Amino acid sequence: MTEDVRLRDVTEGDLPVFFEHQIDPEAIRMAAFPPRDREAFTAHWTKILGDETVTKKTVLVGGLVAGNIVSFERSGAREVGYWLGREYWGKGIATRALSEFLRQVKTRPLHARAARQNLASIRVLEKCGFTPTGHDTGSPEARCEEVEEVILKLG
């Protein structure tokens, strides 16, 4: 299945799939990010789509929208984040998609954060060359609750 992983620019037509991914209860638990209602979700992605400083890619598997990867600036550091639908977990897709994204996005250093309990995401980042640099307590307004994050860095 991982042979057919492609990235392309995000389109508005991808957003309904992204919305469904971010309301999945298991994904919310793993990522420790609260879901947005449709209005907040639409406002969030409208802002992302209009921001030329954000690199945003849709992950396609077999031509179907599997998720997204974005790179953005936060507090003066360039970060990467990704979200895949649960049906695509555990198949090497995140690793393959992130590897391709890193070939396209040359900015280094690049940082990432993952909820401490999200071991699969931490492993994806490590497979792609990120190394843990510390821990932090995630921002309560961004997370479902105060949660310990692993901070990772590439380059």
Summary of the structure (lengths in Angstrom):
residues: 155
radius of gyration: 14.5
end to end distance: 29.2
largest distance: 37.8
contacts: 444
relative contact order: 0.18
helix: 37%
strand: 33%
